[in-house]
Amino acid sequence: MQKIWVSLVWIGIGSIFGAALRYLTTLAAQRYSLSFPYGTLTANWAGCFLIGCLTTLSAETGVLTSEVRLLLVTGFCGSFTTLSSMVYELSQFVETQEFWLAGMYWGITFFGAFVWFYLGGILIKLLLRL
């Protein structure tokens, strides 16, 4: 039972920083557009890239302990990326009948997240070969 509490503490610490950076990312993105959710898109893509880097680094080298993975992947990246915000923003596009924009946002979010995840993994594999 104590291991679960220690794991929750690691996740919580990571979550604090991930959520704070997520908020700052949204604020920074509002300079470019208030009508398109660039902040959520940026956070989701960057988070997927980081998860790709971290999970590949862990799998290839074993250098990350389980506590560090909980802190960075589950805590930090889990609170930095956000499906719930994306779904809310999609619903706003649908409610205003901006179906093309909703479809484009959905597509570029998931396609981009997939690509960024794999690019993170590829980057780590290339760096490990140096």
Contacts in CASP RR format, 6 or more apart in sequence:
PFRMAT RR
TARGET T0000
AUTHOR 0000-0000-0000
METHOD contacts of the structure
MODEL  1
MQKIWVSLVWIGIGSIFGAALRYLTTLAAQRYSLSFPYGTLTANWAGCFL
IGCLTTLSAETGVLTSEVRLLLVTGFCGSFTTLSSMVYELSQFVETQEFW
LAGMYWGITFFGAFVWFYLGGILIKLLLRL
6 67 0 8 1.000
7 67 0 8 1.000
7 70 0 8 1.000
10 67 0 8 1.000
10 70 0 8 1.000
10 71 0 8 1.000
10 75 0 8 1.000
11 70 0 8 1.000
11 71 0 8 1.000
11 74 0 8 1.000
11 75 0 8 1.000
12 75 0 8 1.000
13 71 0 8 1.000
13 75 0 8 1.000
14 71 0 8 1.000
14 72 0 8 1.000
14 75 0 8 1.000
14 76 0 8 1.000
14 79 0 8 1.000
15 75 0 8 1.000
15 76 0 8 1.000
15 78 0 8 1.000
15 79 0 8 1.000
16 79 0 8 1.000
17 76 0 8 1.000
18 75 0 8 1.000
18 76 0 8 1.000
18 77 0 8 1.000
18 78 0 8 1.000
18 79 0 8 1.000
18 80 0 8 1.000
19 79 0 8 1.000
19 80 0 8 1.000
21 43 0 8 1.000
21 76 0 8 1.000
21 80 0 8 1.000
22 43 0 8 1.000
22 79 0 8 1.000
22 80 0 8 1.000
22 81 0 8 1.000
22 82 0 8 1.000
25 39 0 8 1.000
25 42 0 8 1.000
25 43 0 8 1.000
25 46 0 8 1.000
25 80 0 8 1.000
26 39 0 8 1.000
26 40 0 8 1.000
26 43 0 8 1.000
28 39 0 8 1.000
29 37 0 8 1.000
29 38 0 8 1.000
29 39 0 8 1.000
29 42 0 8 1.000
30 39 0 8 1.000
32 38 0 8 1.000
36 101 0 8 1.000
36 105 0 8 1.000
37 85 0 8 1.000
37 86 0 8 1.000
37 89 0 8 1.000
37 105 0 8 1.000
40 82 0 8 1.000
40 85 0 8 1.000
40 86 0 8 1.000
40 89 0 8 1.000
40 109 0 8 1.000
41 105 0 8 1.000
41 108 0 8 1.000
41 109 0 8 1.000
43 80 0 8 1.000
43 81 0 8 1.000
43 82 0 8 1.000
44 81 0 8 1.000
44 82 0 8 1.000
44 86 0 8 1.000
44 109 0 8 1.000
44 113 0 8 1.000
45 109 0 8 1.000
45 112 0 8 1.000
45 113 0 8 1.000
45 116 0 8 1.000
46 80 0 8 1.000
46 116 0 8 1.000
47 77 0 8 1.000
47 80 0 8 1.000
47 81 0 8 1.000
47 116 0 8 1.000
48 81 0 8 1.000
48 112 0 8 1.000
48 113 0 8 1.000
48 114 0 8 1.000
48 116 0 8 1.000
48 117 0 8 1.000
49 116 0 8 1.000
49 117 0 8 1.000
49 119 0 8 1.000
49 120 0 8 1.000
50 72 0 8 1.000
50 76 0 8 1.000
50 77 0 8 1.000
50 80 0 8 1.000
50 120 0 8 1.000
51 73 0 8 1.000
51 77 0 8 1.000
51 81 0 8 1.000
51 117 0 8 1.000
52 117 0 8 1.000
52 118 0 8 1.000
52 120 0 8 1.000
52 121 0 8 1.000
52 124 0 8 1.000
53 120 0 8 1.000
53 121 0 8 1.000
53 123 0 8 1.000
53 124 0 8 1.000
54 64 0 8 1.000
54 69 0 8 1.000
54 72 0 8 1.000
54 73 0 8 1.000
54 77 0 8 1.000
55 73 0 8 1.000
55 121 0 8 1.000
56 120 0 8 1.000
56 121 0 8 1.000
56 124 0 8 1.000
56 125 0 8 1.000
57 63 0 8 1.000
57 64 0 8 1.000
57 124 0 8 1.000
57 128 0 8 1.000
58 64 0 8 1.000
58 69 0 8 1.000
60 124 0 8 1.000
60 125 0 8 1.000
60 128 0 8 1.000
61 128 0 8 1.000
64 72 0 8 1.000
86 105 0 8 1.000
86 109 0 8 1.000
89 105 0 8 1.000
90 102 0 8 1.000
90 103 0 8 1.000
90 105 0 8 1.000
90 106 0 8 1.000
93 99 0 8 1.000
93 101 0 8 1.000
93 102 0 8 1.000
93 103 0 8 1.000
93 105 0 8 1.000
94 102 0 8 1.000
END
